[in-house]
Amino acid sequence: MAQSLLRRIRVQAKDELVKRIYRGIKEFNKEPVVFRWKYKMDETVIANA
């Protein structure tokens, strides 16, 4: 996780922080985003190995 995101989380105890982080990870993973490579695809050459 980015440090900027963690800075915004205010908790009373370390256990609460851990729970909030795991809850956030579950929320992020609910709708995964498919990565699509677009950078310089026209110039890419695939060689047979």
Backbone bond lengths (Angstrom), bond angles and torsions (degrees), N, CA, C in turn:
res aa  C-N    CA-C-N  psi(-1)  N-CA   C-N-CA  omega(-1)  CA-C   N-CA-C  phi
1 M - - - 1.453 - - 1.514 109.00 -
2 A 1.300 113.70 149.99 1.453 118.84 179.35 1.524 110.88 -72.60
3 Q 1.307 114.89 144.93 1.455 120.06 -179.36 1.524 110.67 -62.97
4 S 1.329 117.15 -33.11 1.464 120.30 179.69 1.531 111.29 -64.32
5 L 1.326 117.26 -34.27 1.466 120.55 177.43 1.523 110.62 -70.87
6 L 1.317 116.33 -41.86 1.457 120.01 -178.87 1.523 112.42 -67.15
7 R 1.330 117.49 -28.72 1.462 120.67 179.11 1.516 112.56 -63.06
8 R 1.321 116.99 -31.01 1.470 121.62 -176.93 1.528 113.11 -76.74
9 I 1.327 118.02 -18.14 1.460 121.55 -176.40 1.524 109.20 -81.54
10 R 1.319 116.10 120.95 1.468 121.39 177.57 1.515 108.64 -111.73
11 V 1.320 116.77 120.90 1.458 121.71 -178.19 1.517 110.10 -134.83
12 Q 1.326 115.60 165.01 1.457 121.81 179.65 1.533 112.43 -91.60
13 A 1.346 116.73 -28.41 1.462 120.26 -175.93 1.530 110.39 -143.04
14 K 1.314 115.03 160.93 1.464 121.05 -179.99 1.523 111.57 -62.57
15 D 1.337 116.88 -38.42 1.465 120.42 179.26 1.528 111.36 -60.82
16 E 1.316 116.43 -40.36 1.463 120.56 178.08 1.524 110.61 -64.67
17 L 1.325 117.50 -38.25 1.461 121.69 177.77 1.522 110.83 -62.56
18 V 1.331 116.19 -44.94 1.465 120.67 179.90 1.520 110.20 -61.24
19 K 1.319 117.43 -44.62 1.469 121.45 179.57 1.522 111.00 -61.78
20 R 1.321 117.52 -42.34 1.465 120.96 -179.17 1.517 111.52 -67.24
21 I 1.335 116.97 -37.19 1.468 120.43 178.16 1.521 110.45 -65.10
22 Y 1.345 116.95 -46.87 1.466 119.98 179.10 1.524 111.87 -64.12
23 R 1.325 117.38 -36.82 1.459 120.50 176.89 1.532 110.18 -63.81
24 G 1.336 117.06 -40.06 1.460 121.21 177.27 1.511 112.44 -64.27
25 I 1.333 116.64 -40.57 1.468 120.77 178.59 1.522 110.10 -63.31
26 K 1.333 117.13 -41.24 1.470 120.17 177.80 1.525 110.75 -62.09
27 E 1.331 117.41 -40.36 1.468 120.77 178.57 1.523 111.10 -64.75
28 F 1.342 117.05 -41.52 1.464 120.28 179.35 1.516 111.34 -62.74
29 N 1.333 116.62 -36.48 1.459 121.19 -175.57 1.524 113.83 -84.68
30 K 1.319 118.51 -5.54 1.468 120.23 178.96 1.516 111.42 -60.55
31 E 1.313 116.93 -42.88 1.460 122.00 -179.95 1.519 109.00 -123.72
32 P 1.334 117.62 83.95 1.464 119.76 -178.28 1.525 111.48 -65.25
33 V 1.321 115.53 148.09 1.458 122.34 -179.92 1.522 107.99 -104.25
34 V 1.318 116.34 129.43 1.456 120.93 178.94 1.526 108.07 -78.67
35 F 1.331 116.39 125.80 1.451 121.16 179.31 1.515 109.73 -76.18
36 R 1.310 116.22 130.60 1.464 121.26 178.18 1.519 108.39 -123.49
37 W 1.340 116.14 116.91 1.449 121.66 -178.91 1.516 108.78 -78.55
38 K 1.328 118.10 124.43 1.454 121.20 -178.80 1.526 112.61 -123.00
39 Y 1.310 118.15 -18.46 1.455 122.25 -172.75 1.522 111.85 -67.88
40 K 1.321 117.23 115.76 1.471 125.43 175.31 1.525 113.26 55.23
41 M 1.306 117.73 38.31 1.471 120.28 -179.66 1.523 111.71 -67.33
42 D 1.323 117.41 -28.34 1.472 120.03 178.99 1.530 111.36 -68.62
43 E 1.324 117.54 -26.42 1.457 121.66 -177.84 1.525 112.77 -91.69
44 T 1.308 118.68 -10.17 1.458 122.44 -175.03 1.529 111.26 -73.66
45 V 1.331 115.47 131.36 1.458 121.57 177.52 1.519 107.50 -116.54
46 I 1.324 116.25 126.23 1.452 120.81 179.18 1.519 107.72 -98.34
47 A 1.329 116.65 119.70 1.478 121.81 -178.56 1.529 108.80 -96.02
48 N 1.322 115.08 143.39 1.474 120.10 174.94 1.514 108.77 -76.44
49 A 1.317 116.52 131.69 1.467 119.85 -177.30 1.499 112.26 -87.59
